[in-house]
């Protein structure tokens, strides 16, 4: 059973600098070892400064396969699309040469599209060398929302799918339903390194509570379900 390893920083800039160095070094090492690196990234706002720092980094981008950890099931033109975020914030400059596997397909809702997305992800150069996760205020990580439809299938340790459809009601957006596609615990367990990037005291408190007492929260179930310790990068 994996545990959480905390890395605290005085400022967000210090955290981003350290995480960019760690990520770049790991990706370069993976390319040197097997000719390709496989990196799955979460969306949301937290990773934006990390993407900006890496977008210009002189890494072997043509050999770094970038993929999404999860996607809000909206068109790429939608302001909350994680695919659009990766294109706009990471895959520009030096990083524009990196191959990128998105998740959103044209087929209906994510419950219809899941087989096609799984086929795309099964063709990726797994295992993931690095997975970057975020944390929501309700204890979700990736798009594994508490009490979501699809959550138990996604967290099934015996599951074979790499990607899973999710239908959830977001607690911080009262009553609003969200459709997602997300990596499963099975996919996350392939990762050689898993980093959880959080900012702000509220998220630190949510994560500490999840790891200590509220172990039913998805982020706690993911940490417990992994074989690789989760490196938590935290700044105020
Ligand atoms: C998403 C993310 C999700 C994110 C958290 C935190 O698509 O929403 O993958 O898991 O990491 O919701 O989002 P912020 O970084 O915007 O707070």
Boltz pocket constraint, residues with backbone or C-beta under 6 A from the ligand:
constraints:
  - pocket:
      binder: B
      contacts: [[A, 42], [A, 43], [A, 44], [A, 45], [A, 46], [A, 47], [A, 69], [A, 70], [A, 71], [A, 72], [A, 82], [A, 133], [A, 134], [A, 135], [A, 136], [A, 140], [A, 141], [A, 142], [A, 143]]
      max_distance: 6.0
